Amino acid sequence: MASLLDPQARGKVILVGAGPGDPGLLTLRAVEALKAADVVVHDGLIDMRVLDYAPADAQRISVAKQRSRHTLPQDAINALIVAHVKAGSIVVRLKGGDPFVFGRGGEEVEAVRAAGLPVEVVPGVSAALGCAAEAMLPLTHRDWSSAVSFVAGQCKGLSEQDWSGLAGVGRTLVIYMGVASGNCIADKLMKDGLAPDLPVAVLERGTLPGSRALRTVLADLGGLIEREKIISPAIIVVGEVVLLSDAENRFAAFAAQAEALA
């Protein structure tokens, strides 16, 4: 069977993880797939420099998400991909981070398979990994955290989600898509028993120009987001490992925050 990355093999779908932003974090296989593309269907968070790896004559189609909705519903995106493949094109579905980590990659794979078409997935560096590495924030550490969990933080259905046991001493919680829900997230976690002074980091535009790593305590999460005018893309990290990202000043800074909240 021909590889999906073979330019001679027509009518294929390749879901490609574009990583957290910096084109330098693309995998070699991702670049190879882009070079073979006839059509690139991409999300809005993709750094436009990534698209330069596709042939100049490749069709580029944005399905950017705006204000918590896609310009095209997911079913329409699936139909678009399938239609181009049936026309004989190599379609690269380019997604921020990793296709299978809050990227709806699983839904798109199901749609392509249901149409009887071949599909391959090229993993990418997930936003949590790329942003944390840039901030020198280890998500696990032998002395601080032996577990890490990933959750989506949209307001819809947030109160019904069960996050018990995902954060606290010895555990790290990474929250995607939570900037608009900062106050709700903090309230939810404190209601579940987490200490108000638990360290929290917000990593904005990780690996991209203008990136920021901002640190506070759980009770101040919503306040930090508002004061600093943080916008997506950004991830939230909750746990003691946050202290390791600013070792020199960590105790003084968090003592001051805790005192202010007392």
Order of alpha helices (4+ residues) and beta strands (2+ residues): beta-alpha-beta-beta-beta-beta-alpha-beta-alpha-beta-alpha-beta-beta-alpha-beta-beta-alpha-beta-alpha
